[in-house]
Amino acid sequence: MTALGQFFSSSRQFIVVGASSNPDKFGYKVLNWYLTRSLPVIPINPTSKSILGVNTCASITDALNLENLNENQAIDGFSVSFITAPNVTLNIIQELIEKGYNSDGKLKAFWFQPGSYNSEIIRKSKEDLKVDTIIGNDCILVNGDFGISEAKL
């Protein structure tokens, strides 16, 4: 199975970092992509309380600390889409490292949308956070459906 298929799982919780309430921005389009496919998603936006009818979290750490995310099913971990500028993405990755996130292995996959990452972000995600699946230089709006199909969702 490719990284695209590994990003998805029937028991995965998805997070969109950089979700936007502006329909012209990719953060809105990516969040909407998840919602139209009925995938459980948490939008991350520090200034909006909800986007597209879904309550937001101010930070990824707030989302990772939520309890009872899917009351009807257990989750096997988190797959995270980043739609943020590289400096913001790096700050988030650094915060996760400093606060000891992923010692439990629950951060399963990162999908860095084009323009959201650099080589240092990829290296820190793999080496310091030990995230198994890293997707970069690909867009979920273009190839996400292939990943869903490959994961047999």
C-alpha positions as CSV (number, residue, x, y, z in Angstrom):
1,M,0.0,0.0,0.0
2,T,1.3,3.5,-0.8
3,A,1.6,6.3,1.7
4,L,-1.7,7.7,0.3
5,G,-3.5,4.5,1.4
6,Q,-1.6,4.4,4.7
7,F,-2.8,7.9,5.5
8,F,-6.4,6.7,5.7
9,S,-7.9,4.1,8.0
10,S,-11.5,3.3,9.0
11,S,-10.6,4.0,12.6
12,R,-8.5,7.1,12.0
13,Q,-9.3,10.6,13.4
14,F,-8.3,13.4,10.9
15,I,-7.0,16.9,11.7
16,V,-6.8,19.8,9.4
17,V,-4.2,22.4,10.6
18,G,-4.8,25.7,8.9
19,A,-8.5,25.2,8.3
20,S,-10.1,28.4,7.1
21,S,-13.6,29.9,7.0
22,N,-12.7,31.7,3.7
23,P,-14.1,29.6,0.8
24,D,-11.3,30.9,-1.4
25,K,-8.5,29.4,0.7
26,F,-7.2,25.9,0.6
27,G,-7.8,25.4,4.3
28,Y,-11.5,25.7,3.6
29,K,-11.3,23.5,0.5
30,V,-9.4,20.7,2.3
31,L,-11.7,20.7,5.3
32,N,-14.7,20.6,3.0
33,W,-13.1,17.7,1.2
34,Y,-13.0,15.7,4.4
35,L,-16.6,16.6,5.3
36,T,-18.0,15.7,1.9
37,R,-16.5,12.2,2.3
38,S,-18.0,11.9,5.8
39,L,-14.5,11.5,7.4
40,P,-14.2,12.4,11.1
41,V,-12.2,15.7,11.1
42,I,-11.2,18.3,13.6
43,P,-10.4,21.7,12.1
44,I,-7.6,23.7,13.7
45,N,-8.0,27.5,13.6
46,P,-7.1,29.8,16.5
47,T,-9.6,32.5,15.6
48,S,-12.8,30.7,14.4
49,K,-15.1,28.8,16.8
50,S,-16.5,26.7,14.0
51,I,-16.0,26.2,10.2
52,L,-18.6,24.6,8.0
53,G,-20.6,23.7,11.0
54,V,-17.8,21.8,12.8
55,N,-16.3,23.1,16.1
56,T,-12.7,24.0,15.8
57,C,-9.8,23.7,18.2
58,A,-7.3,26.5,18.6
59,S,-4.3,24.3,18.3
60,I,-3.3,20.8,17.4
61,T,-2.4,20.0,21.0
62,D,-5.9,21.0,22.0
63,A,-7.3,18.5,19.4
64,L,-4.9,15.7,20.5
65,N,-6.0,16.2,24.1
66,L,-9.8,15.8,23.4
67,E,-11.4,12.8,25.0
68,N,-14.2,10.7,23.5
69,L,-13.5,11.9,19.9
70,N,-15.6,9.2,18.3
71,E,-18.0,7.9,20.9
72,N,-19.2,5.2,18.5
73,Q,-15.8,3.8,17.5
74,A,-12.2,3.5,18.9
75,I,-9.6,5.4,16.9
76,D,-6.2,3.9,16.0
77,G,-4.5,7.3,15.8
78,F,-4.4,10.7,14.0
79,S,-3.7,11.6,10.4
80,V,-2.9,15.3,10.0
81,S,-3.2,17.6,7.0
82,F,-1.1,20.7,7.2
83,I,-2.2,23.8,5.2
84,T,0.1,26.3,6.9
85,A,3.1,28.4,5.9
86,P,6.4,26.4,6.5
87,N,7.4,28.7,9.5
88,V,4.0,28.0,11.1
89,T,4.3,24.2,10.4
90,L,7.8,24.1,11.8
91,N,6.6,25.9,15.0
92,I,3.8,23.3,15.4
93,I,6.2,20.4,14.8
94,Q,8.6,21.8,17.3
95,E,5.8,22.3,19.9
96,L,4.8,18.6,19.5
97,I,8.4,17.5,20.0
98,E,9.0,19.8,23.0
99,K,5.7,18.6,24.7
100,G,6.5,15.0,24.1
101,Y,3.7,14.2,21.8
102,N,3.7,10.9,19.9
103,S,5.4,8.9,22.7
104,D,2.3,6.8,22.4
105,G,2.6,6.5,18.6
106,K,-0.9,8.0,18.0
107,L,0.4,10.5,15.4
108,K,0.3,8.0,12.4
109,A,0.5,10.2,9.3
110,F,1.2,13.8,8.2
111,W,0.1,15.1,4.8
112,F,2.0,18.3,4.0
113,Q,0.1,20.2,1.4
114,P,2.3,21.9,-1.3
115,G,3.9,25.0,0.2
116,S,3.5,24.0,3.8
117,Y,6.8,22.3,4.5
118,N,10.5,22.1,3.9
119,S,13.2,19.4,4.4
120,E,13.7,20.3,8.1
121,I,10.0,19.8,8.8
122,I,10.1,16.4,7.1
123,R,13.2,15.4,9.0
124,K,11.9,16.4,12.4
125,S,8.6,14.7,11.7
126,K,10.3,11.4,10.8
127,E,13.2,11.4,13.2
128,D,12.0,13.3,16.3
129,L,8.2,12.6,16.2
130,K,8.6,9.1,14.6
131,V,5.6,9.6,12.3
132,D,5.4,6.6,10.1
133,T,3.7,8.0,7.0
134,I,4.8,11.4,5.6
135,I,3.3,12.8,2.4
136,G,4.7,15.9,0.8
137,N,4.6,17.4,-2.7
138,D,1.1,16.1,-3.3
139,C,-2.4,17.6,-2.8
140,I,-5.2,15.8,-1.0
141,L,-7.7,17.6,-3.3
142,V,-6.0,15.9,-6.3
143,N,-5.0,12.4,-4.9
144,G,-6.9,12.0,-1.7
145,D,-9.7,9.9,-3.3
146,F,-7.0,7.5,-4.6
147,G,-5.8,7.1,-1.0
148,I,-9.3,6.4,0.3
149,S,-9.8,3.9,-2.5
150,E,-6.5,2.2,-1.7
151,A,-7.4,2.0,2.0
152,K,-10.8,0.5,1.0
153,L,-12.8,3.1,3.0
